[in-house]
Amino acid sequence: MFERRSTPRTLLNETGSISVDEHRSLPCIVYDRSAGGVRVALPDADIVPDRFVLSIDASNEFLICQAVWRKAEEIGAMTDEPEVGWSTRPSIRREPEPA
């Protein structure tokens, strides 16, 4: 298979959520990630807007995403991250809630 990515992907299989609007979010699985891209799976990818916010639970990050392709249960999206790589960039993290 021909690889079209300009940077390698990292397999994640982490839980996350996609913000559909101000009041709703949908649980998803973040399958993999590369510098500038992400692939997520959820039961009904058609209801996700073209531009959305993805929250990755394990890293407490929020990513602004633009859908590039869709299948019935998957979305491939570009992220707002620079090409230098997501592992070297300071990420937007949620602060833990006080106990």
KELO-831771 format. One record per atom (N, C-alpha, C, O): residue number from 1; atom name; y, x, z; residue in one letter. Coordinates in nm, 4 decimals. Layout:
{site NUM; CA; {Y; X; Z}; A}
...
//
This chain:
{site 1; N; {-0.1184; 0.0846; 0.0000}; M}
{site 1; CA; {0.0000; 0.0000; 0.0000}; M}
{site 1; C; {0.1243; 0.0889; 0.0000}; M}
{site 1; O; {0.1296; 0.1890; 0.0715}; M}
{site 2; N; {0.2221; 0.0528; -0.0785}; F}
{site 2; CA; {0.3471; 0.1261; -0.0894}; F}
{site 2; C; {0.4367; 0.0943; 0.0298}; F}
{site 2; O; {0.4629; -0.0227; 0.0578}; F}
{site 3; N; {0.4837; 0.1965; 0.0999}; E}
{site 3; CA; {0.5708; 0.1798; 0.2165}; E}
{site 3; C; {0.7160; 0.1806; 0.1714}; E}
{site 3; O; {0.7624; 0.2791; 0.1141}; E}
{site 4; N; {0.7889; 0.0705; 0.1967}; R}
{site 4; CA; {0.9281; 0.0597; 0.1529}; R}
{site 4; C; {1.0279; 0.1001; 0.2602}; R}
{site 4; O; {1.1469; 0.1114; 0.2307}; R}
{site 5; N; {0.9846; 0.1218; 0.3815}; R}
{site 5; CA; {1.0772; 0.1578; 0.4882}; R}
{site 5; C; {1.1276; 0.3002; 0.4704}; R}
{site 5; O; {1.0529; 0.3885; 0.4282}; R}
{site 6; N; {1.2542; 0.3219; 0.5026}; S}
{site 6; CA; {1.3106; 0.4565; 0.4933}; S}
{site 6; C; {1.2835; 0.5356; 0.6209}; S}
{site 6; O; {1.2941; 0.6582; 0.6211}; S}
{site 7; N; {1.2488; 0.4668; 0.7291}; T}
{site 7; CA; {1.2148; 0.5326; 0.8551}; T}
{site 7; C; {1.0827; 0.4753; 0.9058}; T}
{site 7; O; {1.0503; 0.3604; 0.8758}; T}
{site 8; N; {1.0067; 0.5527; 0.9816}; P}
{site 8; CA; {0.8775; 0.5025; 1.0302}; P}
{site 8; C; {0.8947; 0.3902; 1.1310}; P}
{site 8; O; {0.9967; 0.3811; 1.1993}; P}
{site 9; N; {0.7938; 0.3052; 1.1394}; R}
{site 9; CA; {0.7980; 0.1963; 1.2359}; R}
{site 9; C; {0.7156; 0.2324; 1.3583}; R}
{site 9; O; {0.6244; 0.3148; 1.3517}; R}
{site 10; N; {0.7490; 0.1693; 1.4698}; T}
{site 10; CA; {0.6772; 0.1858; 1.5947}; T}
{site 10; C; {0.6151; 0.0517; 1.6303}; T}
{site 10; O; {0.6851; -0.0492; 1.6385}; T}
{site 11; N; {0.4847; 0.0502; 1.6514}; L}
{site 11; CA; {0.4183; -0.0732; 1.6917}; L}
{site 11; C; {0.4547; -0.1040; 1.8359}; L}
{site 11; O; {0.4474; -0.0162; 1.9220}; L}
{site 12; N; {0.4941; -0.2283; 1.8631}; L}
{site 12; CA; {0.5362; -0.2670; 1.9972}; L}
{site 12; C; {0.4454; -0.3719; 2.0612}; L}
{site 12; O; {0.3942; -0.3516; 2.1713}; L}
{site 13; N; {0.4259; -0.4836; 1.9918}; N}
{site 13; CA; {0.3530; -0.5982; 2.0474}; N}
{site 13; C; {0.4065; -0.6370; 2.1856}; N}
{site 13; O; {0.3306; -0.6498; 2.2816}; N}
{site 14; N; {0.5368; -0.6552; 2.1933}; E}
{site 14; CA; {0.6058; -0.6924; 2.3167}; E}
{site 14; C; {0.6567; -0.8361; 2.3073}; E}
{site 14; O; {0.6840; -0.8859; 2.1981}; E}
{site 15; N; {0.6692; -0.9018; 2.4211}; T}
{site 15; CA; {0.7257; -1.0358; 2.4227}; T}
{site 15; C; {0.8773; -1.0279; 2.4120}; T}
{site 15; O; {0.9394; -0.9287; 2.4502}; T}
{site 16; N; {0.9340; -1.1340; 2.3595}; G}
{site 16; CA; {1.0784; -1.1416; 2.3464}; G}
{site 16; C; {1.1200; -1.2849; 2.3250}; G}
{site 16; O; {1.0385; -1.3766; 2.3353}; G}
{site 17; N; {1.2469; -1.3041; 2.2953}; S}
{site 17; CA; {1.2951; -1.4386; 2.2640}; S}
{site 17; C; {1.4075; -1.4292; 2.1615}; S}
{site 17; O; {1.4835; -1.3325; 2.1574}; S}
{site 18; N; {1.4150; -1.5327; 2.0793}; I}
{site 18; CA; {1.5164; -1.5429; 1.9758}; I}
{site 18; C; {1.6112; -1.6552; 2.0147}; I}
{site 18; O; {1.5680; -1.7681; 2.0379}; I}
{site 19; N; {1.7408; -1.6246; 2.0220}; S}
{site 19; CA; {1.8404; -1.7268; 2.0520}; S}
{site 19; C; {1.8688; -1.8051; 1.9250}; S}
{site 19; O; {1.9166; -1.7498; 1.8259}; S}
{site 20; N; {1.8390; -1.9343; 1.9289}; V}
{site 20; CA; {1.8616; -2.0220; 1.8139}; V}
{site 20; C; {2.0052; -2.0720; 1.8147}; V}
{site 20; O; {2.0688; -2.0797; 1.7096}; V}
{site 21; N; {2.0560; -2.1056; 1.9304}; D}
{site 21; CA; {2.1954; -2.1455; 1.9486}; D}
{site 21; C; {2.2319; -2.1187; 2.0936}; D}
{site 21; O; {2.1563; -2.0529; 2.1651}; D}
{site 22; N; {2.3464; -2.1684; 2.1382}; E}
{site 22; CA; {2.3936; -2.1414; 2.2745}; E}
{site 22; C; {2.3030; -2.1980; 2.3821}; E}
{site 22; O; {2.3076; -2.1531; 2.4967}; E}
{site 23; N; {2.2205; -2.2960; 2.3472}; H}
{site 23; CA; {2.1418; -2.3674; 2.4474}; H}
{site 23; C; {1.9916; -2.3503; 2.4338}; H}
{site 23; O; {1.9168; -2.3928; 2.5219}; H}
{site 24; N; {1.9455; -2.2889; 2.3248}; R}
{site 24; CA; {1.8018; -2.2820; 2.2993}; R}
{site 24; C; {1.7577; -2.1428; 2.2597}; R}
{site 24; O; {1.8257; -2.0733; 2.1842}; R}
{site 25; N; {1.6435; -2.1034; 2.3113}; S}
{site 25; CA; {1.5807; -1.9802; 2.2658}; S}
{site 25; C; {1.4319; -2.0062; 2.2475}; S}
{site 25; O; {1.3739; -2.0942; 2.3111}; S}
{site 26; N; {1.3716; -1.9275; 2.1592}; L}
{site 26; CA; {1.2305; -1.9439; 2.1260}; L}
{site 26; C; {1.1541; -1.8179; 2.1635}; L}
{site 26; O; {1.1983; -1.7074; 2.1317}; L}
{site 27; N; {1.0397; -1.8325; 2.2309}; P}
{site 27; CA; {0.9596; -1.7133; 2.2613}; P}
{site 27; C; {0.9013; -1.6550; 2.1335}; P}
{site 27; O; {0.8699; -1.7281; 2.0395}; P}
{site 28; N; {0.8871; -1.5237; 2.1307}; C}
{site 28; CA; {0.8314; -1.4566; 2.0133}; C}
{site 28; C; {0.7576; -1.3310; 2.0567}; C}
{site 28; O; {0.7627; -1.2907; 2.1729}; C}
{site 29; N; {0.6891; -1.2703; 1.9610}; I}
{site 29; CA; {0.6256; -1.1397; 1.9797}; I}
{site 29; C; {0.6952; -1.0428; 1.8844}; I}
{site 29; O; {0.7073; -1.0701; 1.7650}; I}
{site 30; N; {0.7402; -0.9309; 1.9372}; V}
{site 30; CA; {0.8003; -0.8262; 1.8544}; V}
{site 30; C; {0.6864; -0.7329; 1.8160}; V}
{site 30; O; {0.6416; -0.6519; 1.8972}; V}
{site 31; N; {0.6395; -0.7445; 1.6913}; Y}
{site 31; CA; {0.5250; -0.6661; 1.6442}; Y}
{site 31; C; {0.5583; -0.5193; 1.6267}; Y}
{site 31; O; {0.4888; -0.4319; 1.6786}; Y}
{site 32; N; {0.6646; -0.4932; 1.5536}; D}
{site 32; CA; {0.7010; -0.3540; 1.5311}; D}
{site 32; C; {0.8505; -0.3411; 1.5088}; D}
{site 32; O; {0.9223; -0.4392; 1.4896}; D}
{site 33; N; {0.8949; -0.2145; 1.5123}; R}
{site 33; CA; {1.0372; -0.1852; 1.5042}; R}
{site 33; C; {1.0560; -0.0513; 1.4365}; R}
{site 33; O; {0.9751; 0.0400; 1.4530}; R}
{site 34; N; {1.1623; -0.0406; 1.3609}; S}
{site 34; CA; {1.2021; 0.0868; 1.3012}; S}
{site 34; C; {1.3527; 0.0986; 1.3191}; S}
{site 34; O; {1.4180; 0.0032; 1.3614}; S}
{site 35; N; {1.4078; 0.2144; 1.2874}; A}
{site 35; CA; {1.5531; 0.2288; 1.2954}; A}
{site 35; C; {1.6142; 0.1313; 1.1956}; A}
{site 35; O; {1.5985; 0.1473; 1.0746}; A}
{site 36; N; {1.6828; 0.0318; 1.2459}; G}
{site 36; CA; {1.7478; -0.0642; 1.1585}; G}
{site 36; C; {1.6652; -0.1854; 1.1206}; G}
{site 36; O; {1.7094; -0.2652; 1.0379}; G}
{site 37; N; {1.5448; -0.2026; 1.1786}; G}
{site 37; CA; {1.4638; -0.3184; 1.1419}; G}
{site 37; C; {1.3639; -0.3577; 1.2486}; G}
{site 37; O; {1.3304; -0.2796; 1.3377}; G}
{site 38; N; {1.3168; -0.4822; 1.2370}; V}
{site 38; CA; {1.2223; -0.5360; 1.3337}; V}
{site 38; C; {1.1376; -0.6437; 1.2661}; V}
{site 38; O; {1.1836; -0.7097; 1.1729}; V}
{site 39; N; {1.0141; -0.6614; 1.3127}; R}
{site 39; CA; {0.9289; -0.7703; 1.2643}; R}
{site 39; C; {0.8850; -0.8505; 1.3847}; R}
{site 39; O; {0.8279; -0.7962; 1.4792}; R}
{site 40; N; {0.9119; -0.9812; 1.3811}; V}
{site 40; CA; {0.8777; -1.0698; 1.4920}; V}
{site 40; C; {0.7883; -1.1833; 1.4427}; V}
{site 40; O; {0.7885; -1.2184; 1.3247}; V}
{site 41; N; {0.7126; -1.2389; 1.5354}; A}
{site 41; CA; {0.6259; -1.3527; 1.5038}; A}
{site 41; C; {0.6515; -1.4645; 1.6034}; A}
{site 41; O; {0.6698; -1.4405; 1.7228}; A}
{site 42; N; {0.6524; -1.5867; 1.5525}; L}
{site 42; CA; {0.6660; -1.7063; 1.6340}; L}
{site 42; C; {0.6082; -1.8229; 1.5554}; L}
{site 42; O; {0.5996; -1.8159; 1.4328}; L}
{site 43; N; {0.5684; -1.9304; 1.6236}; P}
{site 43; CA; {0.4982; -2.0400; 1.5548}; P}
{site 43; C; {0.5716; -2.1028; 1.4375}; P}
{site 43; O; {0.5077; -2.1401; 1.3391}; P}
{site 44; N; {0.7037; -2.1159; 1.4445}; D}
{site 44; CA; {0.7766; -2.1827; 1.3372}; D}
{site 44; C; {0.8996; -2.1006; 1.2985}; D}
{site 44; O; {1.0100; -2.1268; 1.3463}; D}
{site 45; N; {0.8800; -2.0026; 1.2129}; A}
{site 45; CA; {0.9889; -1.9131; 1.1734}; A}
{site 45; C; {1.0981; -1.9839; 1.0942}; A}
{site 45; O; {1.2105; -1.9343; 1.0866}; A}
{site 46; N; {1.0673; -2.0980; 1.0358}; D}
{site 46; CA; {1.1651; -2.1702; 0.9537}; D}
{site 46; C; {1.2847; -2.2224; 1.0324}; D}
{site 46; O; {1.3913; -2.2429; 0.9745}; D}
{site 47; N; {1.2698; -2.2445; 1.1627}; I}
{site 47; CA; {1.3816; -2.3009; 1.2390}; I}
{site 47; C; {1.4781; -2.1942; 1.2913}; I}
{site 47; O; {1.5809; -2.2270; 1.3504}; I}
{site 48; N; {1.4452; -2.0675; 1.2695}; V}
{site 48; CA; {1.5328; -1.9589; 1.3139}; V}
{site 48; C; {1.6431; -1.9390; 1.2105}; V}
{site 48; O; {1.6141; -1.9300; 1.0912}; V}
{site 49; N; {1.7695; -1.9319; 1.2537}; P}
{site 49; CA; {1.8786; -1.9100; 1.1575}; P}
{site 49; C; {1.8692; -1.7712; 1.0942}; P}
{site 49; O; {1.7987; -1.6839; 1.1448}; P}
{site 50; N; {1.9408; -1.7515; 0.9831}; D}
{site 50; CA; {1.9388; -1.6226; 0.9139}; D}
{site 50; C; {1.9925; -1.5099; 1.0010}; D}
{site 50; O; {1.9450; -1.3967; 0.9918}; D}
{site 51; N; {2.0893; -1.5388; 1.0839}; R}
{site 51; CA; {2.1455; -1.4399; 1.1773}; R}
{site 51; C; {2.1141; -1.4879; 1.3182}; R}
{site 51; O; {2.1428; -1.6025; 1.3528}; R}
{site 52; N; {2.0550; -1.4001; 1.4000}; F}
{site 52; CA; {2.0127; -1.4406; 1.5340}; F}
{site 52; C; {2.0174; -1.3226; 1.6298}; F}
{site 52; O; {2.0307; -1.2074; 1.5888}; F}
{site 53; N; {2.0061; -1.3540; 1.7584}; V}
{site 53; CA; {2.0006; -1.2510; 1.8623}; V}
{site 53; C; {1.8580; -1.2444; 1.9141}; V}
{site 53; O; {1.8006; -1.3461; 1.9533}; V}
{site 54; N; {1.8013; -1.1250; 1.9143}; L}
{site 54; CA; {1.6660; -1.1011; 1.9630}; L}
{site 54; C; {1.6752; -1.0281; 2.0961}; L}
{site 54; O; {1.7446; -0.9272; 2.1081}; L}
{site 55; N; {1.6053; -1.0795; 2.1948}; S}
{site 55; CA; {1.5955; -1.0141; 2.3245}; S}
{site 55; C; {1.4533; -0.9606; 2.3388}; S}
{site 55; O; {1.3569; -1.0357; 2.3236}; S}
{site 56; N; {1.4398; -0.8306; 2.3681}; I}
{site 56; CA; {1.3088; -0.7703; 2.3896}; I}
{site 56; C; {1.2895; -0.7540; 2.5396}; I}
{site 56; O; {1.3633; -0.6804; 2.6052}; I}
{site 57; N; {1.1890; -0.8237; 2.5936}; D}
{site 57; CA; {1.1694; -0.8287; 2.7388}; D}
{site 57; C; {1.1446; -0.6923; 2.8020}; D}
{site 57; O; {1.2063; -0.6600; 2.9035}; D}
{site 58; N; {1.0561; -0.6119; 2.7449}; A}
{site 58; CA; {1.0159; -0.4851; 2.8060}; A}
{site 58; C; {1.1309; -0.3872; 2.8220}; A}
{site 58; O; {1.1352; -0.3123; 2.9196}; A}
{site 59; N; {1.2243; -0.3866; 2.7273}; S}
{site 59; CA; {1.3354; -0.2909; 2.7320}; S}
{site 59; C; {1.4678; -0.3545; 2.7728}; S}
{site 59; O; {1.5690; -0.2854; 2.7839}; S}
{site 60; N; {1.4677; -0.4859; 2.7952}; N}
{site 60; CA; {1.5899; -0.5589; 2.8319}; N}
{site 60; C; {1.7024; -0.5385; 2.7313}; N}
{site 60; O; {1.8190; -0.5295; 2.7698}; N}
{site 61; N; {1.6687; -0.5313; 2.6039}; E}
{site 61; CA; {1.7679; -0.5107; 2.4986}; E}
{site 61; C; {1.7980; -0.6402; 2.4256}; E}
{site 61; O; {1.7136; -0.7292; 2.4151}; E}
{site 62; N; {1.9204; -0.6483; 2.3754}; F}
{site 62; CA; {1.9625; -0.7552; 2.2858}; F}
{site 62; C; {1.9952; -0.6909; 2.1516}; F}
{site 62; O; {2.0715; -0.5944; 2.1459}; F}
{site 63; N; {1.9377; -0.7440; 2.0432}; L}
{site 63; CA; {1.9647; -0.6929; 1.9096}; L}
{site 63; C; {2.0190; -0.8051; 1.8225}; L}
{site 63; O; {1.9638; -0.9151; 1.8209}; L}
{site 64; N; {2.1255; -0.7782; 1.7511}; I}
{site 64; CA; {2.1772; -0.8735; 1.6534}; I}
{site 64; C; {2.1010; -0.8487; 1.5241}; I}
{site 64; O; {2.0991; -0.7369; 1.4727}; I}
{site 65; N; {2.0382; -0.9534; 1.4718}; C}
{site 65; CA; {1.9479; -0.9397; 1.3574}; C}
{site 65; C; {1.9908; -1.0278; 1.2408}; C}
{site 65; O; {2.0504; -1.1339; 1.2594}; C}
{site 66; N; {1.9593; -0.9818; 1.1207}; Q}
{site 66; CA; {1.9803; -1.0563; 0.9970}; Q}
{site 66; C; {1.8450; -1.0659; 0.9278}; Q}
{site 66; O; {1.7871; -0.9637; 0.8909}; Q}
{site 67; N; {1.7935; -1.1890; 0.9095}; A}
{site 67; CA; {1.6638; -1.2085; 0.8449}; A}
{site 67; C; {1.6679; -1.1568; 0.7020}; A}
{site 67; O; {1.7625; -1.1839; 0.6281}; A}
{site 68; N; {1.5643; -1.0819; 0.6633}; V}
{site 68; CA; {1.5526; -1.0276; 0.5286}; V}
{site 68; C; {1.4403; -1.0992; 0.4540}; V}
{site 68; O; {1.4526; -1.1268; 0.3346}; V}
{site 69; N; {1.3309; -1.1293; 0.5239}; W}
{site 69; CA; {1.2199; -1.2032; 0.4650}; W}
{site 69; C; {1.1561; -1.2912; 0.5722}; W}
{site 69; O; {1.1726; -1.2677; 0.6919}; W}
{site 70; N; {1.0832; -1.3926; 0.5268}; R}
{site 70; CA; {1.0151; -1.4858; 0.6168}; R}
{site 70; C; {0.8785; -1.5214; 0.5606}; R}
{site 70; O; {0.8588; -1.5288; 0.4394}; R}
{site 71; N; {0.7865; -1.5429; 0.6506}; K}
{site 71; CA; {0.6579; -1.6044; 0.6208}; K}
{site 71; C; {0.6475; -1.7218; 0.7165}; K}
{site 71; O; {0.7392; -1.7452; 0.7952}; K}
{site 72; N; {0.5391; -1.7951; 0.7115}; A}
{site 72; CA; {0.5249; -1.9133; 0.7972}; A}
{site 72; C; {0.5463; -1.8803; 0.9449}; A}
{site 72; O; {0.6107; -1.9568; 1.0167}; A}
{site 73; N; {0.4929; -1.7675; 0.9903}; E}
{site 73; CA; {0.5015; -1.7337; 1.1326}; E}
{site 73; C; {0.5591; -1.5949; 1.1592}; E}
{site 73; O; {0.5412; -1.5417; 1.2688}; E}
{site 74; N; {0.6273; -1.5353; 1.0625}; E}
{site 74; CA; {0.6854; -1.4028; 1.0812}; E}
{site 74; C; {0.8229; -1.3938; 1.0169}; E}
{site 74; O; {0.8532; -1.4620; 0.9189}; E}
{site 75; N; {0.9051; -1.3070; 1.0757}; I}
{site 75; CA; {1.0371; -1.2770; 1.0199}; I}
{site 75; C; {1.0547; -1.1259; 1.0208}; I}
{site 75; O; {1.0275; -1.0597; 1.1210}; I}
{site 76; N; {1.1002; -1.0723; 0.9087}; G}
{site 76; CA; {1.1425; -0.9332; 0.9021}; G}
{site 76; C; {1.2940; -0.9338; 0.9000}; G}
{site 76; O; {1.3549; -1.0062; 0.8213}; G}
{site 77; N; {1.3556; -0.8531; 0.9862}; A}
{site 77; CA; {1.5015; -0.8570; 0.9970}; A}
{site 77; C; {1.5605; -0.7174; 1.0092}; A}
{site 77; O; {1.4976; -0.6257; 1.0619}; A}
{site 78; N; {1.6832; -0.7034; 0.9593}; M}
{site 78; CA; {1.7620; -0.5824; 0.9813}; M}
{site 78; C; {1.8329; -0.5995; 1.1148}; M}
{site 78; O; {1.8695; -0.7105; 1.1534}; M}
{site 79; N; {1.8518; -0.4882; 1.1846}; T}
{site 79; CA; {1.9260; -0.4923; 1.3105}; T}
{site 79; C; {2.0584; -0.4207; 1.2934}; T}
{site 79; O; {2.0836; -0.3580; 1.1906}; T}
{site 80; N; {2.1414; -0.4303; 1.3932}; D}
{site 80; CA; {2.2738; -0.3681; 1.3891}; D}
{site 80; C; {2.2696; -0.2210; 1.4294}; D}
{site 80; O; {2.3739; -0.1623; 1.4583}; D}
{site 81; N; {2.1521; -0.1612; 1.4319}; E}
{site 81; CA; {2.1389; -0.0232; 1.4765}; E}
{site 81; C; {2.1648; 0.0754; 1.3636}; E}
{site 81; O; {2.1325; 0.0472; 1.2482}; E}
{site 82; N; {2.2223; 0.1900; 1.3954}; P}
{site 82; CA; {2.2476; 0.2906; 1.2922}; P}
{site 82; C; {2.1184; 0.3578; 1.2475}; P}
{site 82; O; {2.0166; 0.3500; 1.3162}; P}
{site 83; N; {2.1229; 0.4237; 1.1326}; E}
{site 83; CA; {2.0054; 0.4892; 1.0755}; E}
{site 83; C; {1.9557; 0.6091; 1.1551}; E}
{site 83; O; {1.8460; 0.6582; 1.1284}; E}
{site 84; N; {2.0331; 0.6579; 1.2522}; V}
{site 84; CA; {1.9895; 0.7752; 1.3278}; V}
{site 84; C; {1.8678; 0.7454; 1.4127}; V}
{site 84; O; {1.7996; 0.8380; 1.4564}; V}
{site 85; N; {1.8393; 0.6213; 1.4368}; G}
{site 85; CA; {1.7192; 0.5863; 1.5123}; G}
{site 85; C; {1.7518; 0.5142; 1.6402}; G}
{site 85; O; {1.8472; 0.5481; 1.7103}; G}
{site 86; N; {1.6727; 0.4159; 1.6693}; W}
{site 86; CA; {1.6986; 0.3332; 1.7870}; W}
{site 86; C; {1.6636; 0.4033; 1.9156}; W}
{site 86; O; {1.7194; 0.3677; 2.0194}; W}
{site 87; N; {1.5749; 0.5006; 1.9158}; S}
{site 87; CA; {1.5348; 0.5644; 2.0403}; S}
{site 87; C; {1.6433; 0.6568; 2.0959}; S}
{site 87; O; {1.6410; 0.6890; 2.2147}; S}
{site 88; N; {1.7388; 0.7002; 2.0122}; T}
{site 88; CA; {1.8427; 0.7916; 2.0586}; T}
{site 88; C; {1.9740; 0.7196; 2.0856}; T}
{site 88; O; {2.0683; 0.7810; 2.1357}; T}
{site 89; N; {1.9820; 0.5952; 2.0547}; R}
{site 89; CA; {2.1052; 0.5200; 2.0699}; R}
{site 89; C; {2.1076; 0.4501; 2.2053}; R}
{site 89; O; {2.0074; 0.3900; 2.2439}; R}
{site 90; N; {2.2194; 0.4559; 2.2793}; P}
{site 90; CA; {2.2263; 0.3780; 2.4011}; P}
{site 90; C; {2.2122; 0.2300; 2.3659}; P}
{site 90; O; {2.2777; 0.1821; 2.2733}; P}
{site 91; N; {2.1302; 0.1597; 2.4362}; S}
{site 91; CA; {2.1075; 0.0202; 2.4032}; S}
{site 91; C; {2.1839; -0.0721; 2.4976}; S}
{site 91; O; {2.2279; -0.0318; 2.6054}; S}
{site 92; N; {2.1981; -0.1942; 2.4548}; I}
{site 92; CA; {2.2609; -0.2957; 2.5387}; I}
{site 92; C; {2.1528; -0.3476; 2.6321}; I}
{site 92; O; {2.0553; -0.4080; 2.5876}; I}
{site 93; N; {2.1697; -0.3248; 2.7580}; R}
{site 93; CA; {2.0671; -0.3646; 2.8549}; R}
{site 93; C; {2.1236; -0.4638; 2.9530}; R}
{site 93; O; {2.2410; -0.4583; 2.9897}; R}
{site 94; N; {2.0385; -0.5541; 2.9947}; R}
{site 94; CA; {2.0759; -0.6495; 3.0981}; R}
{site 94; C; {2.0617; -0.5827; 3.2327}; R}
{site 94; O; {1.9655; -0.5096; 3.2563}; R}
{site 95; N; {2.1539; -0.6062; 3.3189}; E}
{site 95; CA; {2.1428; -0.5565; 3.4557}; E}
{site 95; C; {2.0482; -0.6463; 3.5321}; E}
{site 95; O; {2.0490; -0.7677; 3.5117}; E}
{site 96; N; {1.9640; -0.5880; 3.6225}; P}
{site 96; CA; {1.8747; -0.6727; 3.7016}; P}
{site 96; C; {1.9551; -0.7673; 3.7890}; P}
{site 96; O; {2.0610; -0.7320; 3.8411}; P}
{site 97; N; {1.9033; -0.8867; 3.8037}; E}
{site 97; CA; {1.9711; -0.9844; 3.8865}; E}
{site 97; C; {1.9546; -0.9476; 4.0330}; E}
{site 97; O; {1.8472; -0.9023; 4.0726}; E}
{site 98; N; {2.0583; -0.9658; 4.1152}; P}
{site 98; CA; {2.0473; -0.9335; 4.2572}; P}
{site 98; C; {1.9429; -1.0226; 4.3246}; P}
{site 98; O; {1.9259; -1.1396; 4.2906}; P}
{site 99; N; {1.8757; -0.9638; 4.4192}; A}
{site 99; CA; {1.7694; -1.0379; 4.4907}; A}
{site 99; C; {1.8249; -1.1301; 4.5945}; A}
{site 99; O; {1.7490; -1.1990; 4.6628}; A}
//
